[in-house]
Amino acid sequence: MKPSTRSLRRLLQAVSLLSLAGGSAGAQTPASAPAKEAPPAAPYDARVISQTQLFRKVKPETEDIRLITPGHIVSVSRLDKEHTWKGETAPMAAVHPYAQSTYYMLSSHLRPVSPGEVVSDADAAAVLFQKVPDASRTWCQRFTGRLSLPASAGAGKAEALVYSAANDTACAGYLALVSGTGKAAKARALPRRGAIQSVTVHEVPGGGPPLLDVLEALSGPGLSGSRRTLLSLERGAARELLTVDLENNRLEKDTRQSVNSTMALNPSSNGFDIEVRRTELRVVLATGAETKGAESVKRYRYAGGKLTALPVTAPKP
């Protein structure tokens, strides 16, 4: 016996209602988004994962800003409420690039490091300043900066760069590669001649040993300025490649001799193209008369851990 038209209509309505009910139930239970991992309880160590600004106050301001580059290890003492800077909103973290100084930064640029992943601030300070006289050692240790090394450096477990951020004569110029943690931490010294102003590690496009970029102050009788040095990092060692005085002012009797240079690192497909421009200036102090030397240009290419000088085409007359 064939079903009536009315019976078919009721059957179709029942199927439609069941389908709608099933769809509604599915809409009420969407796939849950993965929960963000909560940071560990402060204090803890964290790695800077992207270049960002450090602020002197918890509320970001345009005054008294300094940059911090990827790889630096900072101690996080607390997390504060959210703030917005250049369109980015995140909780502000109170951080210590070294024990003597407190800054604030957006916590979104930090990633906590696991215990034993990198040498602690106390252990780094102990090995970096182990040869400093007892009278100055405790003070110097408060200026210990740390950087983790990228895998391209061929570094072993828990290897890091540690350096002195102090200007004091007793503390300045200390730089070392440290391997191990705790009492097993050992340092390979890479001493500089002046107070270290900044330390940056550049990963090389296309791979290869990274570049260590150190800016230090020049000082001495009648001397002032700054010097920039590039070193190749590979298998727990650093090899000096290029040193340029960005500013070198020297007093000689009645004259001041000045050298001013710029160094540009331009990424290429497999390394960096480096250009150095240098000018000289001589000033007679009594009269202010200036004699400017011609500008010189040198170019280099860094690839595969090696620095090669490139030919420079003379400008057309």
N, C-alpha and C positions, 0 to 999 in steps of 0.2 A: 504494500500500500504506500503510495507516494505521500510525503509530508505536505501539509497545506502551506500556502504562501505565508500565512500568519506565523506558523511554527518556524519557518526558515528565517523570518525577520527577527523573531525573538532569539534564535540561536546566534545569529550574527551580532546582535546587540550585546549578548552575554560575552562573546569572544572579544569584542571591542573593549568592554569594560575591564575584562581581565588584563588585556594588553596595556591599557592606560594605567591600571593599578601597578602592574609590574614596572612600567616606566617611571612612575612617581616614586616607587620604593627605591629604584636605582638612583634617582636624582637626589634623594635624601642622604645617600651615603657615598659622597664622592671620594676618590682616592686621596688619602691624606698626604700632604707635602712632607718631605723629610724634615725632621726637626733639626734646628741648628744646634751644634754642640756648644754647651755652655763653657765659658772660659774657666780655668782652674781658680781656686781661691787665691787671692793676692796675699803675699807677693809671689810673683813668678817671673821667669824669663820668657821673652818673646822675640821673634825675628821680624824685622821690618821687611815686608814683602814687596813694597813699591815705594818709589820716591815720594816723599810727602813733607809737610811743614811741621816744625816744632814751634810751640807757642810758650811764652813765659807765663801766661795766665790760662785758667781753665776755660774762659770764654775766648774764642779765637778773635784776634785783632791783627790788623795789618802791621802794627809796630813790633819791632824786636822779633822778627821771624828768622829762623834758620832752617836749612834743608837737611834732611837725613836720607841717605841713599839705601837701596835694598841690601840686605845681608847684615846690617848692624844688629847686634843683640842688645836689648835694653831690659832693665828690670822694671816690671810693672808693680807699683805699690798700691794702686786702687783704680777702680772705674767710677766715673762720675756720670751725671745725666747727659742726655743726648744734646749735641749742638750741630749746627749746619755750617759748612764751609765750602764755598764754591759749588753749591748744589748737592753736596754729599752730606748725609746725616748719619751720625753714629755716636755711641757713647764716647766721651772723652776719657782717655787713659792718662794717669799721672805716670810718667816714665823717667828713668834715670839712665841716660847713655853712659854715664859714669857716676859713681856714688856722690860726688861733690855737687852735682847739679840736678835740678828738677825741671822738667818740661812737661807740656801737655800735647797730645796728638789724638787724631781720630783712631779709635781702636780697630776700625775696619782695615787698617794698613798693617796690622800685627797678626802674627800667628804664633801661639804658644809653642815652646820647644819642650820636648820630653826630658825628664831627668837623665843626665848622663849623655845627652845628645851634643852638648857643647860645654866647654869648660866654664865653671862658675866664675862670677865676678871675683870672689875671694881668692880662688885658686889662680886665676889669671894674674891678679895683682901680686900674689906671692912670688910667682916665677918671673914676672916681668921686671920687678924691682929688687930682685934678690941680691944684687951687687951694690945697691944704694946704701950709703952709711945709715946706721941705725937711727941717728938723729932725724933724718929726713924721710925714712922709708914709710912710716905710717901715713904721713901727709901725702906723699907721692901716690900711694896705693889708691887714694880716693879719686884719682884721675885716670883710671884704667878703662879704656874703650875696647870693645870686642866686635869682630866681624866673623861670621861663618863663611866658609869657602864653598864655591859651587863645585859640583861634581867634576866639571871640566878641568879643575886644578889637580885632579888625581890625588886628592887628599884622602887620608885614612879616616877612620872613625874618630869623631870628636876633635878634628883638627880645626884650628881657628887662627885668625890674626888678632893679636892684642897690641895695643899701643898706648902711649902716654898722651893725654890731652892737656897736659900742664905746660905753663910757660916758665915756671921756676927753673933756674939753671940746674938745680940739683935733680929735677925730675924730667926735664925735657929731652926729647930725641929718642926715647925708647920705643922700639918696634920689634916684634918677634912673631914667629910662627910657633904655635903651641899645639902639641899633640897629647892626647890623654886627658883624664880628669882626676880630681882629688890629689892624693899624694903621688900618683903615677904621672902627673902632668909634667911635661918637659918642654923647654923653650929653645928655639934656634934663633939667636939674636940677629936682627937686621938693623943695626943702629943708624940713626940719622944724625946730621950735623947740627940741626936747629930744632926749635920747638915745632912740633907737628900741628898743623892747622886743620888738615882734613885727610882722610884716608878713604879711597873708593876702589871697589873691585869692578872692572868692566868685563862682562862676559862677551866673548868674541862671536860675531855673526858667522855662522857656518861651522862653529865648533873650534876646538883648539885651546891651548893654555890661555887663561884669562890674564888681563892686565891689572897690575896693582898700580894705582895712581896716588902718589903721596905729595901733598903740598906742605912745605915747611918754611919757617921764617929764617931769614939771613940775619946774623948779628955778629958784632965784633967791633973793634975800635974804628970809628968813622964809617961803619958799614950798616946798611939797612936794606930791607927788601924781602923777596920771597922766591923760593925755588920749587920747581915741579919736576918730579922724577917718575918715570915709568919703569916698572919691573915686570918680568914674565914669571908667572906662578905655575910650577909644574912639579909634581911628585914630592911635595913637602919642601921645596926649595924655591928661592926667589933670585932671579938674575937681573941685574940692572941693565937697562937698555938705552935710556936716553934721559939726560938731565938738562933742564933749561931754566935759566934765571929769568923769571917773569919780570922782576924788578930788582935792579942792583944799583944802589946809590952809594958812592964812595967819595969821601972827602980827601983831597990830596992838596995840602998846603992852601993855596988861594983859589982852588977850583973844585967843582963837583962833577964827577964823571957818572953819568947815568946810562944804564942799559935797560930798555923796556922791550919785552917780548910777549907774543901771544902763541898759544899752542892749541890747535883745533884737532879733535879726533872725529873723523867722519867715517861712519860704518860703510863697509863695502860688502861684496857678496861673500867673502871668506876671511874678513879681518877688519882692519882699520887703516884708512889713509890719514896720515898725520902731516899737518903743515905748521911750520914754525916761522914766524916773522919777527925780525929783530931790528931795532933802531938804537942808535947811540946819540947821546947829547952831552956836550961839554959846556959848563957854565962858569964864567969868571965871577967869583963872588963879589969882588969890589965894584964891578961895573954892571953886572947882570948880562953881559954879552954872551950870546949863545952860538955855539957851532954844532950844527946837526949833521950827523953822518948819514950816508945812504942806507936805505932799508935793504936788508938781506932776507932771502927766502930759502928755506930748506924743506924738502918733502921726503917722507918716508912711508913705507908700507909695512904693517905688522900682520903677519899671517903664519900659522903653524909654529908659533913660539919664536919666530925670528923677525928681526927688524932689518929692513933693506932700504938703503938710500936710493931715492929716485932722481932722475935728471930733472933739472929746473930749466925751463925755457926762458931765456932773457927777454925782457919786454922790448917791444919794437920802439925805435926812437921816434 
